[in-house]
Amino acid sequence: QQSDKNIKDLEGKISNAKTFSAELSEELTDLIQEEEDLLGQIKALMSSQPDKKQSEFNKIVIKLDNKIERLNKNILFYESNDTCHTCNQTLLEETKEKYITESQKDVDQFSSAVEVSNQKMKELQKVLDSVSVLQNKLNETQRESFQRSTRLKSYSHEIRDWQNQITEIEMSSGSIDVERGKLEVMVSDRDNK
């Protein structure tokens, strides 16, 4: 009767929830695998410590730029002066030329090293950018995993609640059947008297 209909409705809900739960479980398994893959890629890219290397190259560039600046001031001094400001001695042309040449040679070497360092920093930044993209994908995947997991737990709770409702209906209808049985026995006893 009504209790049978209620049980059938609840069983239908349970069946649907189990189907959705199975689909969510598969999706969750795929997302967990994707998380592991992304973590592996990030770990592989970060294993060479590109962030530390980039920082070290940056320090080198700053030091080299300071040396280049100091050397350029020396070059300018020797190009612009014929006497030393400190000791008032005359600077010979060959001495000036020697310091200018040596300083320019050092400037060229340091400038070359700065270019190489800047190129390395660009390469390292590309790696760090890739890590950032992967990290964003990982965050999104983890968010989706959390949502699926939460929905899966919700379905589990609903299934348990519906199963409890079925049990209650069956127990109460069983009690009614027992009472009907007693009533029938009493009626039968009365009629037999």
Secondary structure as the mmCIF struct_conf table of DSSP 4:
data_model
#
loop_
_struct_conf.conf_type_id
_struct_conf.id
_struct_conf.beg_label_comp_id
_struct_conf.beg_label_asym_id
_struct_conf.beg_label_seq_id
_struct_conf.end_label_comp_id
_struct_conf.end_label_asym_id
_struct_conf.end_label_seq_id
HELX_RH_AL_P HELX_RH_AL_P1 GLN A 2 MET A 46
TURN_TY1_P TURN_TY1_P1 SER A 47 SER A 48
HELX_RH_AL_P HELX_RH_AL_P2 PRO A 50 SER A 80
BEND BEND1 ASP A 82 ASP A 82
STRN STRN1 THR A 83 THR A 83
TURN_TY1_P TURN_TY1_P2 HIS A 85 CYS A 87
HELX_LH_PP_P HELX_LH_PP_P1 GLN A 89 GLN A 89
STRN STRN2 THR A 90 THR A 90
HELX_LH_PP_P HELX_LH_PP_P2 LEU A 91 LEU A 92
HELX_RH_AL_P HELX_RH_AL_P3 GLU A 93 ASN A 192
#
